[in-house]
Amino acid sequence: MVLCTLPDNQSAQKMAETLVGEKLAACCNIVPKLTSVYFWQGKIQHDSEALMLIKTKESLYAKLEQRILELHPYEVPEVIALPVEKGSNAYLNWINQVVRND
């Protein structure tokens, strides 16, 4: 599972379609309109963003990260991978069937 924030729903949807279309992700969930509070360029910032929850497999992480960095509008985008410790076998098998076998 990879987390990535984007400036708005439209940019998140565009990136999600690209990642799924290129088979780097099986599914991207978009959580719209969250508020991010963070330290940037010497001060505390507050921004509305969309969060993507990207389902992929570990072997594709490097390619997925590179593609996100190519597409992302931010200077330093959030790209954080979290391990999936457990899950439905049927769902995890589906992810493996849908994404690339690089």
GINOR-V448437 format. One record per residue. RES is the residue in three letters. SS is DSSP state (a for helix, b for strand, c for the rest). PHI is phi in whole degrees, -180 to 180 (NA if undefined). D_FIRST is the distance of its C-alpha to the first C-alpha in Angstrom with 1 decimal. Layout:
BEGIN
res=RES ss=SS phi=PHI d_first=D_FIRST
res=RES ss=SS phi=PHI d_first=D_FIRST
END
This chain:
BEGIN
res=MET ss=c phi=NA d_first=0.0
res=VAL ss=b phi=-120 d_first=3.8
res=LEU ss=b phi=-101 d_first=6.7
res=CYS ss=b phi=-153 d_first=10.0
res=THR ss=b phi=-97 d_first=13.4
res=LEU ss=b phi=-134 d_first=16.2
res=PRO ss=c phi=-68 d_first=19.9
res=ASP ss=c phi=-163 d_first=20.3
res=ASN ss=a phi=-62 d_first=19.2
res=GLN ss=a phi=-63 d_first=21.1
res=SER ss=a phi=-68 d_first=19.3
res=ALA ss=a phi=-66 d_first=15.9
res=GLN ss=a phi=-64 d_first=17.2
res=LYS ss=a phi=-63 d_first=18.7
res=MET ss=a phi=-66 d_first=15.7
res=ALA ss=a phi=-59 d_first=13.6
res=GLU ss=a phi=-63 d_first=16.6
res=THR ss=a phi=-66 d_first=16.8
res=LEU ss=a phi=-64 d_first=13.4
res=VAL ss=a phi=-71 d_first=13.7
res=GLY ss=a phi=-62 d_first=17.4
res=GLU ss=c phi=-88 d_first=16.9
res=LYS ss=c phi=60 d_first=14.6
res=LEU ss=c phi=-87 d_first=11.9
res=ALA ss=c phi=-139 d_first=9.5
res=ALA ss=c phi=-84 d_first=10.5
res=CYS ss=b phi=-158 d_first=10.0
res=CYS ss=b phi=-128 d_first=9.6
res=ASN ss=b phi=-91 d_first=10.6
res=ILE ss=b phi=-116 d_first=13.0
res=VAL ss=b phi=-104 d_first=14.4
res=PRO ss=b phi=-82 d_first=17.8
res=LYS ss=b phi=56 d_first=20.3
res=LEU ss=b phi=-96 d_first=18.8
res=THR ss=b phi=-107 d_first=20.8
res=SER ss=b phi=-108 d_first=19.8
res=VAL ss=b phi=-119 d_first=22.3
res=TYR ss=b phi=-153 d_first=22.2
res=PHE ss=b phi=-96 d_first=24.7
res=TRP ss=b phi=-151 d_first=25.4
res=GLN ss=c phi=52 d_first=28.7
res=GLY ss=c phi=84 d_first=30.6
res=LYS ss=b phi=-151 d_first=30.0
res=ILE ss=b phi=-78 d_first=27.7
res=GLN ss=b phi=-109 d_first=26.2
res=HIS ss=b phi=-132 d_first=25.2
res=ASP ss=b phi=-140 d_first=23.4
res=SER ss=b phi=-85 d_first=22.1
res=GLU ss=b phi=-142 d_first=18.7
res=ALA ss=b phi=-113 d_first=16.1
res=LEU ss=b phi=-108 d_first=12.4
res=MET ss=b phi=-104 d_first=9.9
res=LEU ss=b phi=-107 d_first=6.6
res=ILE ss=b phi=-105 d_first=5.5
res=LYS ss=b phi=-98 d_first=4.9
res=THR ss=c phi=-149 d_first=6.3
res=LYS ss=c phi=-116 d_first=7.8
res=GLU ss=a phi=-56 d_first=8.6
res=SER ss=a phi=-67 d_first=12.0
res=LEU ss=a phi=-98 d_first=11.1
res=TYR ss=a phi=-55 d_first=9.4
res=ALA ss=a phi=-60 d_first=13.0
res=LYS ss=a phi=-68 d_first=14.0
res=LEU ss=a phi=-63 d_first=11.2
res=GLU ss=a phi=-59 d_first=11.9
res=GLN ss=a phi=-60 d_first=15.5
res=ARG ss=a phi=-67 d_first=15.5
res=ILE ss=a phi=-60 d_first=13.9
res=LEU ss=a phi=-62 d_first=16.6
res=GLU ss=a phi=-68 d_first=19.2
res=LEU ss=a phi=-92 d_first=18.6
res=HIS ss=c phi=-75 d_first=17.9
res=PRO ss=c phi=-79 d_first=21.1
res=TYR ss=c phi=-80 d_first=20.5
res=GLU ss=c phi=-65 d_first=22.2
res=VAL ss=c phi=-131 d_first=19.3
res=PRO ss=c phi=-75 d_first=16.1
res=GLU ss=c phi=-76 d_first=13.2
res=VAL ss=c phi=-139 d_first=10.3
res=ILE ss=b phi=-128 d_first=8.4
res=ALA ss=b phi=-99 d_first=5.7
res=LEU ss=c phi=-119 d_first=5.3
res=PRO ss=c phi=-72 d_first=6.4
res=VAL ss=c phi=-98 d_first=6.6
res=GLU ss=c phi=-81 d_first=10.3
res=LYS ss=c phi=-147 d_first=11.7
res=GLY ss=c phi=-177 d_first=11.5
res=SER ss=c phi=-60 d_first=14.2
res=ASN ss=a phi=-57 d_first=15.4
res=ALA ss=a phi=-63 d_first=16.3
res=TYR ss=a phi=-69 d_first=12.9
res=LEU ss=a phi=-65 d_first=11.3
res=ASN ss=a phi=-65 d_first=14.4
res=TRP ss=a phi=-60 d_first=14.2
res=ILE ss=a phi=-57 d_first=11.0
res=ASN ss=a phi=-63 d_first=12.9
res=GLN ss=a phi=-77 d_first=16.0
res=VAL ss=a phi=-85 d_first=14.9
res=VAL ss=c phi=-84 d_first=13.3
res=ARG ss=c phi=-62 d_first=15.6
res=ASN ss=c phi=-108 d_first=17.0
res=ASP ss=c phi=-67 d_first=17.6
END
